[in-house]
Amino acid sequence: MKPVVAAFIQNEEGLILLARRPQGKKRGGLWEFPGGKVEEGETLEEALAREIEEELGVRPKVGKLLATVEHQYPEVAIRLFCFQAWLPREPRPLEGQELGWFKKEEVEALPLAPADQKLWALLKSNLENS
């Protein structure tokens, strides 16, 4: 099972940052929590900081692990680890992806990647209970 990391990032207004996968990539056009693959020898937190910096041009502060989900895509089985993270400034899309800040209700209506749908279900229940 391949480890993958994702960031749950909220701004001061409580909006949630999501990235839309570029068309032409696997699951192109679907929204996801920013993050990516864990490289050999990296901790999960190091991988997340590197991926966010590569994708968004800003080094995040990585917080606690919020949720973990497993998903079987046709080509790979992943274990997705989602951490709370904060950005010191506004992110920039560096890899052709679209970025958006969304209210919780808006996230519900977005076409999320399948693993991110599972993740959102867990995160949403945690948000509602906090």
C-alpha positions in Angstrom: 0.0 0.0 0.0 1.5 3.3 -1.2 1.7 6.1 1.4 0.3 9.4 0.3 0.0 12.7 2.3 -2.6 15.5 2.1 -3.0 18.8 3.9 -6.2 20.1 5.5 -5.6 23.9 5.3 -8.1 26.5 6.4 -7.7 30.3 6.1 -8.7 32.9 8.7 -12.3 32.9 7.4 -12.5 29.1 7.8 -12.4 28.4 4.1 -10.8 25.1 3.0 -8.1 24.9 0.4 -8.5 22.4 -2.4 -6.7 21.8 -5.7 -8.2 20.6 -8.9 -6.2 18.0 -10.8 -5.2 19.1 -14.3 -7.0 17.6 -17.2 -4.9 14.9 -18.8 -3.7 13.5 -15.5 -5.2 10.5 -13.7 -8.5 11.8 -12.1 -8.1 15.0 -14.1 -10.7 17.6 -13.2 -11.4 16.2 -9.7 -10.7 18.2 -6.6 -8.4 17.0 -3.8 -6.6 18.1 -0.7 -3.1 19.3 -1.7 -0.3 16.8 -1.1 1.3 13.9 -2.9 3.6 10.9 -2.7 6.0 10.0 0.1 9.6 9.6 -1.2 12.0 6.9 0.1 13.5 7.9 3.5 11.0 10.8 4.1 8.8 11.1 7.2 5.1 11.8 6.4 5.5 15.3 7.6 8.6 15.9 5.5 6.8 14.6 2.4 3.9 16.9 3.0 6.0 20.0 3.5 8.0 19.2 0.3 4.9 18.4 -1.8 3.1 21.6 -0.7 6.2 23.7 -1.4 6.6 22.1 -4.8 2.9 22.4 -5.7 2.0 25.7 -4.0 5.3 27.6 -3.7 5.0 28.0 0.1 6.5 26.0 3.0 3.7 24.9 5.3 3.7 24.4 9.1 2.6 20.8 9.4 0.4 20.0 12.5 -1.2 16.9 13.8 -2.5 13.9 11.9 -6.2 14.3 11.4 -7.3 11.2 9.5 -6.1 8.2 7.5 -8.0 6.4 4.8 -7.3 3.6 2.4 -8.4 3.4 -1.2 -7.9 1.1 -4.1 -7.5 2.9 -7.4 -7.3 0.7 -10.6 -3.5 1.2 -10.8 -2.5 1.5 -7.1 -3.7 1.0 -3.5 -3.0 4.0 -1.3 -3.0 4.9 2.4 -3.8 8.6 2.6 -2.6 10.4 5.7 -4.2 13.9 6.2 -2.4 16.4 8.4 -3.6 19.8 9.6 -1.3 22.5 8.0 -1.0 26.3 7.9 0.4 28.5 5.2 2.4 31.6 6.1 1.2 33.3 2.9 -1.2 32.8 -0.1 -0.4 29.7 -2.2 0.3 29.8 -5.9 -0.6 26.9 -8.3 2.8 25.8 -9.7 1.8 22.6 -11.4 -1.0 23.7 -13.7 -3.7 22.9 -11.1 -6.5 25.2 -10.1 -6.8 26.2 -6.5 -9.9 27.2 -4.6 -10.9 28.2 -1.1 -14.3 26.7 -0.2 -16.9 26.7 2.6 -17.7 23.3 4.1 -21.0 23.3 2.3 -19.3 24.0 -1.0 -16.9 21.1 -0.6 -20.0 18.8 -0.5 -20.9 19.8 -4.0 -17.5 19.4 -5.6 -16.4 16.4 -7.6 -13.7 15.0 -5.2 -11.2 12.3 -6.1 -12.5 9.0 -4.6 -9.9 8.8 -1.7 -10.5 12.5 -0.9 -14.3 11.7 -0.7 -13.5 9.2 2.0 -11.2 11.6 3.7 -13.7 14.5 3.6 -16.4 12.2 5.2 -14.0 11.8 8.2 -12.9 15.4 8.3 -16.4 16.7 8.1 -17.6 14.6 11.0 -14.6 15.8 13.1 -15.4 19.4 12.2 -19.0 19.0 13.2 -18.0 17.5 16.5 -15.4 20.1 17.5 
